[in-house]
């Protein structure tokens, strides 16, 4: 198939990585995003080895590793601070890459943005896709500024809240997990190397964890019920309340939160579209069609894998429908394993003490299954 020009809708990790992977293959790419300007938003991420493998493939691995903090195992704690276990993290990207790194989301976004611009990706901000029309071998876009243009392919990378998804004939929609999450970036001491702690009882947070993202900072997450209670507390006070029964290193992290800490709360939702991800020449990727609870840190990784595998298939010779079917067939089993494991772990978070629950085993087995290249 001869692909000359592609429109990508959405400038997050999926959109930018797809743009880079296509531009590396000499495709002319235009990327639009509804944001009027880029901003340093978002908190931290745990990036598994298979995501690092994608960063290497698109030529940004050195910059990513320079910004991140390497972790090769995860510490599990009792709520009182006692060590429960240390679990080595499978090297899903191969033995020559770290098992995981912690990094700030805006740092990674800026790295991807620079790489896209280096490769000549045309980026237009403050625009949305209003509508599209498929033709035999192209698709026409109508953007929010009224412009109409024709492309070989349009990629939808708008995320889980995509407004375009139902226009592709996809009937699945995002669903609640029963979990909510608070996120923040705060200070840490040098000896604090990351981990997660499990609840002492059924009050407060379901789980608290943190990941180093720099020499003196960490990304902290607090799993909790999906509704933010109207209890008169400021955000930092509410998170402190949820963490009140967690001790050890988490005492320091709890007390580091204050009125100036930027905190983000959201309900955790999920979606998995097993059927086709495209309609004609318009294709959905990433969290538009698969988003999971962040319990094995594979949400971003699976989006990045989508991007490079899609670019590989799209630029091969052959019939478009056949190439898209091959791409979809290759991705579905891998993503389904991540979805099933993540939802099972979410269920156990909501029902502690479930007989035969073994989160460590499920996390390890699901990651080991990802060691093979996508």
N, C-alpha and C positions, 0 to 999 in steps of 0.2 A: 504494500500500500504506500502511495506517495503522499506524505503529509507535509504541507508547506506552512500553514498558519493555524494556530490554536488560540482560542480565547479561554482563559482560566478565570473563574468567578470565585474570589476569596483569596486573601493574602496571608492566611495562617501557615502553619507548618506544611499542611497537605498541598496547598496551592503553590507556595514558593518552591517546595521540593519538586513538585511536578514540573513547574516552569524550568527549573534548573536542569532536571534530567532530560527534558525535551530539547532545551537549548543546546545541551552538550551534543545532541544528535542532529544539530543544524536545523532545527525547526524554529520558525519565527513565532515567538510567543508574546501575547499581550495579556497582562494580568490586571484585573480591576478589583477594587475593594471599596466597600461603602464608607470606610473611615475617611474623613476629609484630610487627615494627616496621620502619619505613624506616631505612636506614643509608646513610651516604655511602660507597658501595663503587664500585669500578671505576676505570678510568684515563682516558686521553684518547681523543678521537675526532677524525677529520677529517670535517667536515661539508660536503658538496658543495652547490652552489647550489640544486639541485632540492629538497634537504631544507630549505634556508632558505626556499624558496618555500612549503613546507608550514607552516613556523613562522609565516610572515606570514599565511597563510590562517587559522590558528587563534588569531591575536592575540598572539603572544609574540615576534615578531621583534626588537623593540627590546631586550628583556631578553636574548635570545640573543646579539645582536651586542655588547651591553655586556659579556658574559662571555667572548666569544671573541676570538681573534687572527686577523685577516684575512690570507689568503694568496691571491695571484692567479697564482702560478706555482710550479713545483717544481724544485729544484736536484738534478741527478744528479751523483754524485761517483764517481771511482775510489776504491778502498779506501785509497790513499795520501793522499787528501785533495784531489787535483787535480779541478778542475771538468770534468765530461764534457759537460754541456749544461744549459741552463735551458729548461724546457718551460712555456709559458703554459697555464694550466688553463682549459678551456672553461667558459663561464658558463652552467651548466646550469639556473640559475634565472632567467635573463634579465639584461640589461645593467644593471638597477637594483639588483642584489644582488651581493655579493662572489662570486668563483669558489668559494672555500672558506673555512672558518674552522677553527681548532683550538680545542677546548673540553674541559673536564673533564666526563666522563659524569655524575657526581653533580650538577654545577651544572645541566645540562640537565634531569635528572630532577626536580630541585626546582622548576624553572620550570614544567614540565608539570604537576606535582602541584598547585602553587598555582593554575594556570589551571583545572584540573579542579574544584578545590574552589570557586573563584569561581563556576563555572557550575552548582553544585549537585550534582555527581557524588557519590554516596554510596560511600564507600570503607570496606571491611571487611577487616581484616588477620587473618592467622593462619588462613585458610580455604582449602580446596582443593575442587575439583569431584570428588565421588566417583563420581557417575553422572548420566546424563540420560535422558529419555524424550521422544521426539517425538510430537506430536499433529498434527491437521490444520492448525491455524493457531497453534500455540504449542509450547513445549518446557518440560519440568519439570526442574529441577535438584535433586539431592540433594548437600548440602555436607557437609564433614567434621565439622561440629558437629551433624549430623542434621537440619538444617532442609530443608524441601521447599518450593520456590517455583516459580511458573509465569511464563514470560517470552514476549514475542513472538519474541525471538531471543536465542541464547546465542553469544557470540564467544569463541573459544579463542585466546588470545595468550600461551601459556606458553613460547614459544621453541623452539629446535631439539630440546631434550630432552623435549618434550611427552609426557606419559603418555596424553593424550586422543586424540592423532592416530590410533592404530589403531582406536579405537572409532568413528571416523567412516568406517571402511572404507578408509582410506588404507593401502596396502601398502608404499609407499616409506618408507625409514628413513634416518637420517643415515649418511654414508659418510666414510671418511678421505680427506684430500687428500695425505697424505704429508708434511705440514708441521706444525711446531709453532711457537708464538710466545711469547716473553717480552715482558711489558709493564711499564712503570714510569713514574712521574712524577718528574722530577728537575730540578735547577736548570739554567739556561742563562745565557750571556752576552748582553747586548743585541744584539750584532752577529750572533748565531746565529739565522737566520731560517727554518730548516727545510730538509729535503732527505732524500735516500736515497742510500746507497752500496752498490756492488756488490762481490762477493767477489774477492780476489786469486787464490784457488786453491780447492781442494775441502776445505779444513779450516775449522773454525769456523762462523760464521753464513752462511746463504745470502744474507742482505741485512740491512742495519741502516738505520733511518731515524728521524727525529724531526720533531715538529710542535709549534711554540710553542702554549701554552695560556693563558699569562698574560705579564705584563711580564718575569718572571724565572724562569718554569718552562716545561718542555716535556714532551710525551709521547714516550717512546722505545719503539721496537719492534724486536725482534730475531727474524728468521725463522730457523728451525733444524730439525733432525730432530724427529719427533713424540714421541720418548720422552725423558724426562728421565733422563740417565745416572746411575747410582749410583756416583759417583766420589769421594764423601767431601767434596765442596765445598759450602759454603753457597750459597744462591741467588745472592747478589750476586757471589760468586766465580765461579760458573758462567757468569753473564752476562759478567763481565769476560773470562773465558777465551774465550767465543764471539766477543767483540769485539776480541780481541788484535791481529788483523792489519788493523784499521781505524784510520785516522789522520785528521789534520786536526782538524776540529771534534769528531770522535768520540773523540779522545783525552780531551778535557775531559769529555764525557758519561760515558765509561767510568770515569774516575777519580772522578766524582761519586757513583757507586754504592758503597754501603757497608752495614754491618750494619743500619742503621736504615731503609734503603730498602725500601718495600713493593713486592715483585715478584710478578707473577702469571704462571704458565706454564699453557698448555693446548694440547692437540692441536687443530688446525684441521680441522673437519669441514664437510660441506656436505650440502644436500638440495635437491631441486627436484621438486615435485609438479605434474605437468602436467595431471593429471586433475582432477575436481571437488574443491573445497576444503570442501564442506559435505555434511552428511547431514541432510535435513529442515531444521529451523530452527536447527541448530548449525553454525557457520561458523568455519573456521580462517583466521587471518591471520598475516602477518609470517613470522618465522623458523620457525614451526611447519611451513610449507609451502615456504619458500625461504630458504636461508641459504648464503652464499658466502664464499670466502676474502677477507680484507680487502685485496685488491690494487688495487682501484680505488675504495675507500672508498665503496661503494654499499650495503652491507648495511643500515645504519640508514635510509638515504634511501628504499630500496624499501619498508621497513616503514612509514615515515611516509606514503608515497604510498598504500599499501594502505588506510590508515586513512581518509584524506579521500575517496578515490574510493569506498570501501565506504559511507561515510556518505552520500555524494551519491546512490548508487543505492538504498540501503535506504530512504531517505525519499521516494523518488518514488512516484507512483501506478503501480499495475500488479501483475501476478502475481508472487509471491515468487520462484518458480523462474526465471521469465523475467528478473527483475531480477538475480538472482545469476548467471545465465548470461551476461548482458551485462557484469557486473562482471568476471567471470573472463576472458571473451574480451578485454576491454580491457587487463587486466593481464598476461596470459601472454606476449605477444610482447615487451613491454618488459623483463620480468624475465628471460626466456630470453636476451636479448642480454647482460645483465649476468652471468648464470650462465656462458654460453659463454666470454665474455672472461675472467672470473675464473679459470675452470678451465684455460684455455689458459695464462694467466700463471703459474698454480701449476705447471703442467707444465714450463714453461721455467725456473722457479726450481729445480726438482729436477734439470733436465738443462741446465746452462749450456753454452753453445757449440752448442746445437741449430742446424743450418743454417736460415737464413732467419728465425730468431727476431727479432722486432722489438717488444719490450714497449712502447716509447714510442708507436709507431703504434697498437697495439691499445688502449692506455689512452686515447689521444686520440680515436680513432674511436668507442669505446664511450661515452665521455662526450658527444661531439657528438650522438650519437643520442638522448641524453636531454634535449636542449635544448627540445624540444617539451613542452608540458604533459602530464602523465600522463592 
